[in-house]
Amino acid sequence: MMNDSLPIDPETLCQRLSGQQVWLPDLEKTFERYPVAENVEVGRLREDVAKRLDFFFPSGKLSERLKAADIGGFGAVWWPYAPYEQLRICTYLMIWLFAWDDETDSLEYSDLSGDFERSKVFRAETIAYCRQCLGLLGPYEPPMPCSNPLITNFKDIGESLQQRLSYSRRLWLMDDIEHFVRIVETEQRMTLSKRLPSVREYMHRRMGTSAVNPCINLSDYAYGFDGFEMPRWVATDVEFQKMCTAVNVIISASNDIFSIKKEIKARQIDTLVPLLYVEHGCNIQEAVDAAAEVVRTAVADLDESSRKLLEIMPTDKELQAVLVRIVESCQFACTGNLNWTLSSGRYLLGSDVFGKPVTL
C-alpha cells in the first residue's frame, strides 16, 4: 500500500475544524428495511458485564469509559437472536477488543500509544496468548505466562470457544484477530509519524482496526446452530466476502460520522470525515455528506451481495436456512451498532442528534 499522506498536519486540521457546525445524516432511514431487536437476556447480560469490568478493570479512566459504554446493551442489540451462553461470550469478546484497542490507541488511557517498541512487545504477547487460549499451540510450543488484564481477559473467551468450535474454525477466527492486532501496528506507526493518511490508505487500514470481522466471524456460533459450522468454502466465496466487507464499511463509516465531535475534542483527527474534507477540498458539511454516501453505497452492496449469495449457493436446505440467518445477522449488526451509538452517549451527541446542528 502506497504511503500517500495528505499535505496538512493533524493539529492544524483540528484547529480548522473545531467550532464548526454540521448536520449529521439520519442513517436510521438508510437502515429502515433492516431488522431491529434486543436480546431478551439484556438485563442478565448487563449484570455479568458489570461484574467482569469490576474484576478486570476496577478503576481508572479506561474502567470509567468501559462502564459508561453499556457494552451489555451493545451485545444485546448486535446479537439479539443468540442463546445466553453465546451472547455472553460474544459480548466479552467485544469488551476485550475495546479495551485492548484503547491500550495502543489513546494517550488518555495508556502511555503505550506513544511507545512503538513497547507496543510491539504487547502485540506479540497478545497474538501468542490468544493462540494459546484458542488451543492453537503446536506440540512443542510452551504456554505463555501473562498477567496483563488487557490480554488475559481473553482467556475464558478462547477456552469457551475451544469447546464449541472445530480446530479449523478457531484458526479462521485467529486469522481475523491477528489481522486486527497487526493493522493496529500500522495505525500506530502512522499516528506517531504525525502524518495524515489519504482516504484510500485510511479505509484500507480501517477495515482491520474496526474489529468488525472477528464479531461477524462468530455469527454462526452466536446463533447456536446444533452441530453446524459455516463451511470454509462458503466463507471464502466472493459474494460472502463482499457481504462481510460491506458490513465493515457500513459500521466503520457510520462510527466515523458520529464520532467526529469526540475525535476532534480528543485531537484524534485521522478519521474518514476530516480526511474527506482535506482530500476533496470541500467544506465540512460536504465531507459529512460524502461519508454518508459511503454508508448508503455499502448498504446497496450488502443487499446485492447477500441476494447473489443466496441465489448461487447449493439447494442444501440446512445450508440455505443458515445463510438466511447469517444475512440477517449482518443486518442486525448494522442496526444494532447504530442504535447503540445513538443511545450510549459515547460520542457526546445527546439524544436529538438529527434535529439540530452539532458543534464540533
DAJOGI-V773444 format. One record per pair of residues at least 24 apart in sequence whose C-alpha atoms are under 8 Angstrom apart, sorted by the first residue. I is the first residue (numbers start at 1). J is the second residue. D is the distance in Angstrom with one decimal. If there is no record, write none. Layout:
i->I j->J d->D
i->I j->J d->D
This chain:
i->1 j->201 d->7.2
i->2 j->201 d->7.6
i->3 j->197 d->7.4
i->3 j->201 d->7.3
i->4 j->197 d->6.4
i->4 j->198 d->5.9
i->4 j->201 d->7.3
i->5 j->195 d->6.2
i->5 j->196 d->5.3
i->5 j->197 d->4.3
i->5 j->198 d->5.2
i->6 j->195 d->7.2
i->6 j->196 d->5.3
i->6 j->197 d->5.9
i->6 j->198 d->5.7
i->6 j->278 d->7.5
i->6 j->279 d->7.1
i->7 j->196 d->7.7
i->8 j->195 d->7.6
i->8 j->196 d->7.1
i->9 j->194 d->6.6
i->9 j->195 d->6.0
i->9 j->196 d->6.6
i->10 j->194 d->6.8
i->10 j->195 d->7.0
i->10 j->196 d->6.5
i->10 j->267 d->7.8
i->10 j->268 d->7.8
i->10 j->269 d->6.1
i->10 j->270 d->7.3
i->11 j->267 d->7.2
i->13 j->269 d->7.4
i->13 j->274 d->7.8
i->14 j->264 d->6.0
i->14 j->267 d->6.4
i->14 j->269 d->6.4
i->17 j->264 d->7.7
i->17 j->284 d->7.6
i->17 j->360 d->7.0
i->18 j->264 d->6.7
i->18 j->265 d->7.9
i->18 j->360 d->5.3
i->19 j->359 d->5.7
i->19 j->360 d->4.9
i->20 j->284 d->7.9
i->20 j->359 d->5.7
i->20 j->360 d->5.5
i->21 j->285 d->8.0
i->21 j->357 d->5.9
i->21 j->358 d->5.4
i->21 j->359 d->4.4
i->21 j->360 d->6.1
i->22 j->284 d->7.1
i->22 j->285 d->5.5
i->22 j->288 d->7.7
i->22 j->357 d->5.3
i->22 j->358 d->5.3
i->22 j->359 d->6.7
i->22 j->360 d->7.7
i->23 j->285 d->7.0
i->23 j->354 d->7.1
i->23 j->356 d->6.8
i->23 j->357 d->4.7
i->23 j->358 d->6.2
i->24 j->257 d->7.5
i->24 j->258 d->7.4
i->24 j->288 d->7.1
i->24 j->353 d->7.0
i->24 j->354 d->6.1
i->24 j->357 d->7.3
i->24 j->358 d->7.5
i->25 j->288 d->7.9
i->25 j->289 d->7.2
i->25 j->292 d->6.6
i->25 j->354 d->7.0
i->26 j->354 d->6.2
i->27 j->292 d->7.8
i->27 j->338 d->7.9
i->28 j->335 d->7.8
i->28 j->338 d->7.7
i->30 j->296 d->6.6
i->30 j->299 d->7.8
i->31 j->299 d->7.9
i->31 j->334 d->7.7
i->31 j->335 d->6.6
i->34 j->331 d->5.6
i->34 j->332 d->7.0
i->34 j->335 d->6.9
i->35 j->328 d->7.7
i->35 j->331 d->6.6
i->35 j->332 d->6.0
i->35 j->335 d->7.2
i->36 j->77 d->7.5
i->36 j->332 d->6.3
i->36 j->335 d->6.1
i->36 j->336 d->6.9
i->37 j->77 d->6.0
i->37 j->80 d->5.8
i->37 j->332 d->7.7
i->37 j->336 d->7.8
i->38 j->76 d->5.3
i->38 j->77 d->4.6
i->38 j->78 d->7.9
i->38 j->79 d->7.8
i->38 j->80 d->4.8
i->39 j->76 d->4.8
i->39 j->77 d->6.4
i->39 j->79 d->6.9
i->39 j->80 d->3.9
i->39 j->81 d->6.3
i->39 j->82 d->7.3
i->40 j->76 d->7.9
i->40 j->80 d->7.5
i->41 j->76 d->7.5
i->41 j->84 d->6.8
i->42 j->72 d->6.7
i->42 j->73 d->6.3
i->42 j->76 d->5.5
i->45 j->72 d->5.5
i->45 j->73 d->7.9
i->45 j->76 d->7.7
i->45 j->88 d->6.6
i->46 j->70 d->7.5
i->46 j->71 d->7.6
i->46 j->72 d->4.5
i->46 j->73 d->6.7
i->49 j->92 d->7.5
i->56 j->149 d->5.9
i->56 j->150 d->8.0
i->56 j->153 d->7.1
i->57 j->149 d->7.8
i->61 j->108 d->7.7
i->61 j->109 d->6.2
i->62 j->99 d->7.4
i->62 j->102 d->7.9
i->62 j->109 d->5.8
i->66 j->95 d->7.8
i->66 j->99 d->7.6
i->68 j->344 d->7.8
i->68 j->346 d->7.8
i->69 j->344 d->5.9
i->69 j->345 d->7.6
i->69 j->346 d->6.2
i->70 j->344 d->6.5
i->71 j->95 d->7.1
i->73 j->340 d->7.3
i->74 j->336 d->7.0
i->74 j->337 d->7.1
i->74 j->340 d->5.7
i->77 j->332 d->7.2
i->77 j->333 d->7.7
i->77 j->335 d->7.9
i->77 j->336 d->4.6
i->77 j->337 d->7.6
i->77 j->339 d->8.0
i->77 j->340 d->7.6
i->78 j->329 d->7.9
i->78 j->332 d->5.8
i->78 j->333 d->4.8
i->78 j->334 d->7.9
i->78 j->335 d->7.8
i->78 j->336 d->4.8
i->78 j->337 d->6.6
i->79 j->222 d->7.1
i->79 j->329 d->7.3
i->79 j->332 d->7.2
i->79 j->333 d->7.4
i->80 j->332 d->7.8
i->81 j->222 d->7.8
i->81 j->223 d->6.4
i->82 j->222 d->5.2
i->82 j->223 d->5.0
i->82 j->224 d->6.7
i->83 j->222 d->7.3
i->83 j->223 d->7.0
i->83 j->224 d->6.5
i->86 j->221 d->7.0
i->86 j->222 d->5.1
i->86 j->223 d->7.6
i->86 j->224 d->7.0
i->87 j->222 d->6.5
i->89 j->157 d->5.8
i->89 j->160 d->7.6
i->90 j->215 d->7.3
i->90 j->218 d->7.6
i->90 j->222 d->7.2
i->92 j->157 d->7.0
i->93 j->154 d->7.2
i->93 j->157 d->6.7
i->93 j->215 d->7.9
i->94 j->215 d->7.7
i->96 j->150 d->7.0
i->96 j->151 d->7.7
i->96 j->153 d->6.5
i->96 j->154 d->6.4
i->97 j->211 d->7.0
i->99 j->150 d->6.4
i->100 j->150 d->5.5
i->100 j->151 d->7.1
i->101 j->184 d->7.8
i->103 j->150 d->7.9
i->104 j->184 d->7.9
i->104 j->188 d->7.3
i->105 j->188 d->7.1
i->113 j->188 d->7.2
i->114 j->192 d->7.0
i->116 j->188 d->7.4
i->116 j->189 d->7.4
i->120 j->185 d->7.5
i->123 j->181 d->6.4
i->123 j->182 d->7.6
i->126 j->151 d->5.9
i->127 j->177 d->7.9
i->127 j->178 d->6.2
i->127 j->181 d->7.6
i->130 j->154 d->6.9
i->130 j->155 d->7.6
i->130 j->158 d->7.0
i->130 j->174 d->7.6
i->131 j->174 d->6.9
i->133 j->157 d->7.9
i->133 j->158 d->4.7
i->133 j->159 d->5.6
i->133 j->162 d->8.0
i->134 j->158 d->4.6
i->134 j->159 d->6.0
i->134 j->161 d->6.9
i->134 j->162 d->5.7
i->134 j->170 d->6.5
i->134 j->174 d->8.0
i->135 j->159 d->7.6
i->135 j->162 d->6.5
i->135 j->167 d->7.9
i->136 j->167 d->7.5
i->136 j->170 d->7.8
i->136 j->171 d->7.3
i->164 j->221 d->7.9
i->165 j->221 d->7.9
i->165 j->229 d->7.7
i->169 j->229 d->7.8
i->173 j->214 d->6.3
i->173 j->217 d->6.6
i->173 j->218 d->7.9
i->176 j->213 d->6.3
i->176 j->214 d->5.5
i->177 j->211 d->8.0
i->177 j->214 d->6.3
i->179 j->208 d->6.5
i->180 j->208 d->5.0
i->180 j->209 d->5.6
i->180 j->210 d->7.9
i->180 j->211 d->6.2
i->181 j->209 d->7.8
i->183 j->208 d->5.9
i->183 j->209 d->6.2
i->184 j->208 d->7.6
i->184 j->209 d->5.8
i->196 j->270 d->6.1
i->196 j->275 d->7.7
i->197 j->270 d->7.2
i->197 j->275 d->7.7
i->198 j->275 d->6.8
i->198 j->279 d->7.1
i->199 j->272 d->6.8
i->199 j->275 d->5.9
i->199 j->276 d->6.5
i->199 j->279 d->7.3
i->202 j->270 d->7.9
i->202 j->271 d->7.5
i->202 j->272 d->7.5
i->203 j->272 d->7.7
i->206 j->252 d->7.1
i->207 j->245 d->7.8
i->207 j->248 d->6.3
i->207 j->249 d->7.1
i->207 j->252 d->7.4
i->210 j->248 d->7.5
i->210 j->252 d->6.2
i->212 j->248 d->5.8
i->212 j->251 d->7.8
i->213 j->244 d->7.4
i->213 j->248 d->7.1
i->216 j->244 d->7.4
i->216 j->330 d->7.2
i->219 j->326 d->6.4
i->219 j->329 d->6.5
i->220 j->322 d->7.7
i->220 j->326 d->6.8
i->239 j->305 d->5.1
i->239 j->306 d->7.0
i->239 j->308 d->6.8
i->239 j->309 d->5.5
i->240 j->305 d->7.0
i->240 j->306 d->7.2
i->240 j->309 d->6.4
i->242 j->301 d->7.6
i->242 j->302 d->7.3
i->242 j->305 d->6.2
i->243 j->301 d->7.2
i->243 j->302 d->5.0
i->243 j->303 d->7.9
i->243 j->305 d->5.4
i->243 j->306 d->6.1
i->244 j->302 d->7.8
i->244 j->330 d->7.7
i->246 j->298 d->5.0
i->246 j->299 d->6.8
i->246 j->301 d->6.1
i->246 j->302 d->5.3
i->247 j->298 d->7.3
i->247 j->299 d->7.7
i->247 j->302 d->6.8
i->247 j->330 d->6.5
i->247 j->331 d->8.0
i->247 j->333 d->7.8
i->247 j->334 d->6.9
i->249 j->294 d->7.8
i->249 j->295 d->6.9
i->249 j->298 d->6.4
i->250 j->294 d->7.7
i->250 j->295 d->5.0
i->250 j->296 d->7.9
i->250 j->298 d->5.9
i->250 j->299 d->6.8
i->250 j->334 d->6.9
i->251 j->334 d->6.2
i->251 j->337 d->6.9
i->251 j->338 d->7.9
i->253 j->291 d->6.6
i->253 j->292 d->7.6
i->253 j->294 d->7.1
i->253 j->295 d->6.2
i->254 j->291 d->8.0
i->254 j->292 d->7.4
i->254 j->295 d->6.7
i->254 j->338 d->7.4
i->255 j->338 d->8.0
i->255 j->341 d->7.6
i->257 j->288 d->6.6
i->257 j->291 d->6.8
i->257 j->292 d->7.5
i->258 j->341 d->7.8
i->258 j->347 d->6.5
i->258 j->349 d->7.9
i->259 j->347 d->5.2
i->260 j->347 d->8.0
i->260 j->360 d->7.3
i->261 j->347 d->7.0
i->261 j->348 d->7.1
i->261 j->349 d->7.8
i->261 j->358 d->7.9
i->261 j->359 d->7.4
i->261 j->360 d->4.8
i->262 j->347 d->5.5
i->262 j->348 d->6.3
i->264 j->360 d->6.9
i->265 j->360 d->7.8
